[in-house]
Amino acid sequence: MKQIIAIIPPHRLESVETALHEAGHLPGFTWFRVRGHPRGTGPHHAFTGTEWNPDAHNQVVMMMFCADEDLDSIINALRLSAYTGNRHDGLIAVVNVESILRIRTGERGDAAV
């Protein structure tokens, strides 16, 4: 069992969702909007007592779980659909999951996904 965490530009979310549906092994997923500081960002600035970094970017974080055998097709769909060739296309991380349990049904492992 794996957890996939993808950080992508917000304007690529719709194409990523479509690609995941077309991949066939679509896990359920959660996404939320975040602001991120990419590698090598500049100094922080202050205005009316609030500090901010002008290099912070709006991004979307997607999280999903999948069976090991579905990992490659999901990663390929994510990468190809999020790719623009520009800086800040994002990141994909894969984490081993020791155990997973669906709260409502009590299902465990692949059955819970």
C-alpha positions as CSV (number, residue, x, y, z in Angstrom):
1,M,0.0,0.0,0.0
2,K,1.3,3.5,-0.9
3,Q,0.4,7.1,-0.2
4,I,1.0,9.5,-3.0
5,I,1.4,13.2,-2.3
6,A,1.5,15.5,-5.3
7,I,2.1,19.2,-5.2
8,I,0.9,20.8,-8.5
9,P,0.0,24.2,-9.9
10,P,-3.7,25.0,-9.4
11,H,-4.3,25.5,-13.2
12,R,-3.3,21.8,-13.7
13,L,-5.8,20.3,-11.3
14,E,-8.6,19.7,-13.8
15,S,-6.3,18.0,-16.3
16,V,-4.8,15.8,-13.5
17,E,-8.3,14.8,-12.3
18,T,-9.2,13.8,-15.9
19,A,-6.0,11.9,-16.4
20,L,-6.5,10.0,-13.1
21,H,-10.0,9.0,-14.2
22,E,-8.7,7.8,-17.5
23,A,-5.9,5.8,-15.9
24,G,-8.5,3.3,-14.8
25,H,-7.1,2.7,-11.3
26,L,-8.4,5.9,-9.8
27,P,-8.1,6.0,-6.1
28,G,-10.2,8.4,-4.2
29,F,-8.2,11.5,-3.4
30,T,-8.2,14.6,-1.3
31,W,-6.9,18.0,-2.5
32,F,-6.4,21.4,-0.9
33,R,-5.0,24.7,-1.8
34,V,-1.7,25.8,-0.2
35,R,1.0,28.5,-0.7
36,G,4.5,27.2,-1.1
37,H,8.0,28.6,-1.1
38,P,10.0,27.0,-3.9
39,R,13.7,26.3,-3.6
40,G,15.8,29.4,-3.7
41,T,13.1,31.9,-2.7
42,G,14.0,35.5,-1.9
43,P,13.8,37.5,1.3
44,H,10.6,38.2,3.3
45,H,9.1,41.7,3.2
46,A,7.0,43.5,5.8
47,F,3.9,45.6,5.3
48,T,1.7,46.9,8.0
49,G,3.2,44.5,10.5
50,T,2.5,41.4,8.3
51,E,5.4,39.5,6.8
52,W,5.1,37.7,3.5
53,N,7.3,36.3,0.8
54,P,6.6,37.6,-2.7
55,D,8.0,34.4,-4.2
56,A,5.3,32.2,-2.5
57,H,3.2,30.4,-5.1
58,N,-0.3,29.1,-5.0
59,Q,-0.3,25.4,-5.3
60,V,-2.5,22.4,-4.8
61,V,-1.6,19.4,-2.7
62,M,-3.3,16.1,-3.7
63,M,-3.2,13.0,-1.4
64,M,-4.3,9.5,-2.3
65,F,-3.7,5.9,-1.3
66,C,-3.3,3.0,-3.8
67,A,-2.3,-0.6,-4.0
68,D,1.3,-1.2,-4.9
69,E,0.4,-2.6,-8.4
70,D,-1.5,0.6,-9.3
71,L,1.4,2.9,-8.3
72,D,3.2,3.2,-11.7
73,S,0.1,4.0,-13.8
74,I,-1.1,6.6,-11.2
75,I,2.4,8.2,-11.1
76,N,2.6,8.4,-14.9
77,A,-0.9,9.9,-15.1
78,L,0.0,12.5,-12.5
79,R,3.3,13.4,-14.0
80,L,2.2,13.7,-17.6
81,S,-1.0,15.7,-16.8
82,A,0.7,18.1,-14.4
83,Y,3.7,18.7,-16.7
84,T,4.1,22.1,-18.4
85,G,7.9,22.3,-18.7
86,N,8.0,25.5,-16.6
87,R,9.5,26.0,-13.2
88,H,7.3,25.0,-10.3
89,D,5.5,22.1,-12.1
90,G,5.5,20.4,-8.7
91,L,6.6,17.3,-6.9
92,I,5.3,13.8,-6.4
93,A,6.2,11.8,-3.3
94,V,5.4,8.2,-2.6
95,V,5.2,6.9,1.0
96,N,5.0,3.3,2.2
97,V,1.8,2.8,4.3
98,E,2.0,0.2,7.0
99,S,-1.7,-0.1,7.7
100,I,-4.9,1.6,6.6
101,L,-8.5,1.3,8.0
102,R,-11.7,2.6,6.6
103,I,-13.5,4.1,9.6
104,R,-17.1,3.5,8.5
105,T,-16.8,-0.2,7.5
106,G,-13.7,-1.4,9.3
107,E,-12.1,-2.6,6.1
108,R,-8.4,-2.8,6.1
109,G,-5.6,-2.8,3.5
110,D,-6.4,-2.7,-0.2
111,A,-10.1,-3.2,0.6
112,A,-10.2,0.1,2.4
113,V,-9.0,2.0,-0.6
